[in-house]
Amino acid sequence: MGNFFPRWSNWLPLKLAIAVVFIAFGVSVGVAYYFTPKYTRVGYEPTQPVPFSHQIHAGQLALDCRYCHSFAENSGHSNVPTNQTCFNCHGQGKGGIRAASPKLELVQKANESGQSIPWVKVHKAPDYVYFNHSAHLNRGISCVSCHGKINEMEVVRHDQPQSMGWCLDCHREPEKNLRPLEFVTNLNYKAGDLKRADFYQGLLDKKVAAKDIANVIGGEGAKADDLGQLIALAEKTYGKEVTQTEVGTQLKKHWQIQPPESCTACHR
Amino acid sequence: MKRIWKHPEEPQNAKRYWRSVSELERRENFLKDLGQEFPAGDTLSEEERENGRRDFLKIMGASVGLMGLASCRRPLTTILPYTQHIEWMVPGKPLLYATTMPRGAAGATPLVVTTHEGRPTHVTGNPLHPLGGGVDSFAQASVLDLYDPERSQKPLGKGKELSWAKANELIAGAAEEAKKTGGASLGIVTGSSLCPSYLRILGELKTTFPQVKLFAYDAVGGEGRSSANKEIFGAGVKPFVKLGSAMRILSLDCDFLGVDPVSGEPIAAFTKHRAKDAKAADMNRLYVLENRYTITGGMADHRKALPASLIPAAAALIASELGDASAKALADTAPAGLKEWIAPAIRDLIDNKGKSLVVAGSRYGAEVHALVASINNALGAYGSTIELLQDAAGPELGTFADLQSAISAGQLKTLVSLTPSDLFYDAPDAGAFAKLVADKGVKVIHASLLKNATAREAALHLPAAHYLEAWSDARAADGTYSIVQPMIAPLYDGASRLEVLLALLGRKKLGPAEVATPAAAGAAPAAPAEDAAYVAVRDTFAAVAGGLDESKWNFTLRDGFLKGSAFAKATATPNVAAVAGIVAKAKPAAAPSDDAVEVVLVPSSSVFDGRYVNNAWLQEAPDPVTKLTWENAAWVGSITFRRLGLKEGQLVKITVGDTSVEIPAIEAPGHATNSITLTLGYGQKDIGVVGSDRGVDAYVLRKQPDVFVLNGAKVEALSTVAELAITQDQNTMEGRAVYREGTLDTFNKDVHFAQKTGMDSHIPENISFYKGQVGEKKDYNDPHDEGFDYKTQHQWGMVIDLSKCIGCTACVVACQSENNIPVVGKDQVRKGRLMQWIRMDRYFAVPKWGKNEVEQESTWAEDNPTPEQLENAEMVTQPMACQQCEAAPCETVCPVNATVHTPDGLNAMAYNRCIGTRYCANNCPYTARRFNWFDYNKRNPLIETKVAGITMNNLYAGPLGEKREDESLRLQRNPNVTVRMRGVIEKCTYCVQRLESAKILQKQVQRDSKNFRVPTDSVKTACQQSCPADAIIFGDLADKKSAVVKAKASPRDYQVLKYIGTRPRTSYLARLRNPNPKMPGAENIAVWSKNQF
């Protein structure tokens, strides 16, 4: 029997095994990066049939999101406005603003024909996911947390991964995103802009006991009887500026925010 | 310490419940499949087995070839917003409308319809309506008819498509022609129950065509009852049965809980008195005489199988006992033994004068109904348990016999058929009738939802509008004026029957709405002309309400009915003197014998008289009694069945006169001897993929109008054995004691009897180191404690009251409609792959066992019950779905965590995680899980496909098969529930989509405040909402005020298979029965419960 295999082949199995390990690692990393929404979704910025600028409307003009997406607080679905909403300002005989602009041509046409404008969907939850806008907006989660700064986008861009892991991150730590209800559609809101006195007064007005507020700031045993003491305690704990943790933990506690983590919350 | 649970043998003193005779006798075919929830491997039929390995390879090769063609680009999806705002429309939120389903003589069904973005998806009862509540399975399933892709869509002339313009021309021509004769040549056939607008327009038609002839025809009768009522009470008087006031009811073959409803209070009024939660002196009692088991018979306290031909004699017997001399002659023909059985019942009725009631089935002739009127009069029922209501006397309507003679005499040139029945299919001797119509050259104008026999033959067939598409109105049983409003534009431009009348009057052009000509620039657009049907209904409303009050009209539209519009009480009293005359006309029928068997024709619980034949939900909903799906069969009692030496499904040839049918026979426990029951409505041809050629047409046996009991039939066994899709042996609980019942007497002795039955009192305390989600309920649970949190979370639970459950399967269909459950087809049902989440179990039981009449039997008997004992079997029903166990056996075996527990106590199912191992289903002691063997939503399971020259069921063709093109069915889907793919397990979720939206709604309302518990009992599951008997109670166990907490506190509350420690969230309330101790056989009723102490 001759030697069929040359000497170098003795190491072949081991080399192959090492190669396989590297390749497997590479593939895993590659899949984890390139095949997940962080890469596949974020940055998706399709051209829309109507060159509608969120930057102008929501940014420069500071229209509230709910002017057009009017049912976002009442329904699971955040509606895309009808032509009538556009014509409230742009329509002949109404606002008449730039009514003749060629950019509005498709809207005019849609209005005449009754055929909808085919807006391209940017954020798409899979069919088996039942996301509910109203559940979030009514509980202090802002548009900006999921959609990014729409008011700075000329064309809407997919800003956040919106993957299941990303959803769960926030459901586990909602305090990172909670804000007072009146700022939910304020896309430029920063916790630091809040006045500490106003924030705590708001909580006290809602009949939250000062002691309970203090417990959230300073842990069990922290004491405060009135607004002044609360502010002093907060300043000591969080520093001069109001922080997101400060706002978030308070709201989570006193609004009883318990984001569901069970399957049925989103899958039915 | 690990304890191994062994399923204990059933206790020695338990009553044995069984589903089929195969199970009872431990026949081989039952044992073979027992324990195989998913009979895998050898499930192929002969035909499929022939398509062997080669074909498989051929198909696989082609499939592989096609693979990889699909592109992997991200699909571009668009959002299409409305162009104009729509009133009340919030995208993503359902919109509810109150409307009414027009029904037969028992009154219309008030409904609330859920629409999503303009698509009606689910119907349920209208709780505001005086007669609202649950709805039956027909009403539940009617929403599917709307989207039936095989609905009639185009006008037809002799089977050829016509344009709407031509159709309108033909109608106008017919009206023109009729005018010349003053209407004498025009005949209109309507159903026997007419809506107010329809009646009003008929009246106007009478003025335009003074000579017009009107006829009423309904396939499944009621003629006997209405003619008797007319003679005894006078025209326009309607008896209204107050089931809630009747403490003693005797039913003469009247399936008033099932397919033969009486005009009266809803079923819930009856079941209300069946449930007791504390010691009670009395409850209501039901006696039933019938030839076959119906669900009413199952609810009875005393039931006797009696051939239908003897029902008149039984009625006469009761009447003569109560002193009606005219009944004497007929009463004498009653068979021996009946009098002994019935005498204590009559005594009981008399003892409860003013609280008792006798009802008779609508298939019987005027004499039976006259006798019943006389009986009720003697029992003092009028004014107490039966209210006489006064309706305006409608126009004189001829009978079917009148119609026949009018055509034979050549009086009619045009016949407008607006009855919901299908004249050329279900009329007595339909073939001869069709020939008569053709010979005499009568032009038939006909409107129907389906392209049925009449539609194909008619000179002009018009696609009818569904009741959810058109304006109309209806009267509920008590006369409440109820509105029928459209919530979707006609999908196929159909015309409602009211609109056909309006078209005859020239007030309406049928077909697609005319496109308004665009207004000239600057000019105001012309106001659209008001729809003629809308105007007609509003005018009727004005007449009923005494003036068109805009706000009243709007309230009527909102509530679905006009408050206070019920009929006034009639001043008439029953004219008992008329009874003698009616009874004298009756010819007593001989008792059936071995040589002259009787055949009883009954409406089907699935297709009714045939009108729902193309409704796949109803076709697949197992019959409440036989559990047969997709077709009909001859129900034969055990004695006759064995005399003929039949096998299950063996064909028999039934000959009545010179007509015969060949139909598979099934053994029906509790069925009278020498009597055969045939369900009507099947065997229709060319009606659509769902309904064509299902079962056998039994109408052909009927030669005379309003005869449903045919005597002197010959039965002959044929050699062929048909394969029937009967679900009774599928998903069995393997004979474990799951059903509990007792008599009122037992209950009064020990209210906790149900909780002490079987193993329940021997269960050792659960000692487990595993806390996890198995934590016990405490008054206060710390959220950080491992148990269920009763403080900040909802804890859902359900109670099913077996005392109230009638087993009608309305919940099964409601669940199917709410949860997007697919239809699987007959083949798949045969293989045990029915997808319905709720299984309506039906059990039989015999009190005495074998020749030695043993009372209890410890093991499955070598000695089987005799056929006579089977004839007297009891029947009970038990709905079974996922029990949402707190310690769920399914969860521990799922390898991928696809089924997990939620903090609110639901056994959740994440479809997208499921990989289809089916371990969970194998481990479920309640066999409540279903597996998607195929992609039933994408591939139509009802059609055959040809692949590479081989014909096979479309499901087996995989990607090469036909995809569903019937997109209209998708419109019915509930957008809040995932449509499941092939290869995943699914099961009841307690309608989690409703629970979640209720919780979110509460958050919307509360925003930054704190009370997030949904208002008490504000959320209902689909089955609960649909239940006509109010047997299902659902709610939050953590809310002490909720109904479910109260129900769980009932002493009758028990858990199925409690001893295995699954701690189900669904529990049952044991059934109570109220036997009359003086009745023969009373000691046998729920006999086992007496042996508990």
Boltz contact constraints between the chains, C-beta under 6 A:
constraints:
  - contact:
      token1: [A, 71]
      token2: [B, 90]
      max_distance: 6.0
  - contact:
      token1: [A, 74]
      token2: [B, 90]
      max_distance: 6.0
  - contact:
      token1: [A, 75]
      token2: [B, 90]
      max_distance: 6.0
  - contact:
      token1: [A, 75]
      token2: [B, 92]
      max_distance: 6.0
  - contact:
      token1: [A, 75]
      token2: [B, 93]
      max_distance: 6.0
  - contact:
      token1: [A, 76]
      token2: [B, 92]
      max_distance: 6.0
  - contact:
      token1: [A, 77]
      token2: [B, 91]
      max_distance: 6.0
  - contact:
      token1: [A, 77]
      token2: [B, 92]
      max_distance: 6.0
  - contact:
      token1: [A, 79]
      token2: [B, 91]
      max_distance: 6.0
  - contact:
      token1: [A, 80]
      token2: [B, 79]
      max_distance: 6.0
  - contact:
      token1: [A, 80]
      token2: [B, 81]
      max_distance: 6.0
  - contact:
      token1: [A, 82]
      token2: [B, 81]
      max_distance: 6.0
  - contact:
      token1: [A, 82]
      token2: [B, 82]
      max_distance: 6.0
  - contact:
      token1: [A, 82]
      token2: [B, 83]
      max_distance: 6.0
  - contact:
      token1: [A, 82]
      token2: [B, 84]
      max_distance: 6.0
  - contact:
      token1: [A, 82]
      token2: [B, 85]
      max_distance: 6.0
  - contact:
      token1: [A, 83]
      token2: [B, 83]
      max_distance: 6.0
  - contact:
      token1: [A, 84]
      token2: [B, 85]
      max_distance: 6.0
  - contact:
      token1: [A, 110]
      token2: [B, 83]
      max_distance: 6.0
  - contact:
      token1: [A, 114]
      token2: [B, 83]
      max_distance: 6.0
  - contact:
      token1: [A, 116]
      token2: [B, 80]
      max_distance: 6.0
  - contact:
      token1: [A, 116]
      token2: [B, 81]
      max_distance: 6.0
  - contact:
      token1: [A, 116]
      token2: [B, 83]
      max_distance: 6.0
  - contact:
      token1: [A, 118]
      token2: [B, 78]
      max_distance: 6.0
  - contact:
      token1: [A, 119]
      token2: [B, 79]
      max_distance: 6.0
  - contact:
      token1: [A, 120]
      token2: [B, 78]
      max_distance: 6.0
  - contact:
      token1: [A, 121]
      token2: [B, 77]
      max_distance: 6.0
  - contact:
      token1: [A, 121]
      token2: [B, 79]
      max_distance: 6.0
  - contact:
      token1: [A, 128]
      token2: [B, 912]
      max_distance: 6.0
  - contact:
      token1: [A, 128]
      token2: [B, 978]
      max_distance: 6.0
  - contact:
      token1: [A, 132]
      token2: [B, 1000]
      max_distance: 6.0
  - contact:
      token1: [A, 134]
      token2: [B, 1004]
      max_distance: 6.0
  - contact:
      token1: [A, 135]
      token2: [B, 1000]
      max_distance: 6.0
  - contact:
      token1: [A, 135]
      token2: [B, 1003]
      max_distance: 6.0
  - contact:
      token1: [A, 138]
      token2: [B, 1003]
      max_distance: 6.0
  - contact:
      token1: [A, 138]
      token2: [B, 1004]
      max_distance: 6.0
  - contact:
      token1: [A, 138]
      token2: [B, 1007]
      max_distance: 6.0
  - contact:
      token1: [A, 181]
      token2: [B, 1008]
      max_distance: 6.0
  - contact:
      token1: [A, 255]
      token2: [B, 1008]
      max_distance: 6.0
  - contact:
      token1: [A, 256]
      token2: [B, 1010]
      max_distance: 6.0
  - contact:
      token1: [A, 262]
      token2: [B, 902]
      max_distance: 6.0
  - contact:
      token1: [A, 263]
      token2: [B, 908]
      max_distance: 6.0
  - contact:
      token1: [A, 263]
      token2: [B, 910]
      max_distance: 6.0
  - contact:
      token1: [A, 264]
      token2: [B, 902]
      max_distance: 6.0
  - contact:
      token1: [A, 264]
      token2: [B, 906]
      max_distance: 6.0
  - contact:
      token1: [A, 264]
      token2: [B, 908]
      max_distance: 6.0
  - contact:
      token1: [A, 264]
      token2: [B, 992]
      max_distance: 6.0
  - contact:
      token1: [A, 267]
      token2: [B, 910]
      max_distance: 6.0
  - contact:
      token1: [A, 268]
      token2: [B, 977]
      max_distance: 6.0
  - contact:
      token1: [A, 268]
      token2: [B, 992]
      max_distance: 6.0
  - contact:
      token1: [A, 268]
      token2: [B, 993]
      max_distance: 6.0
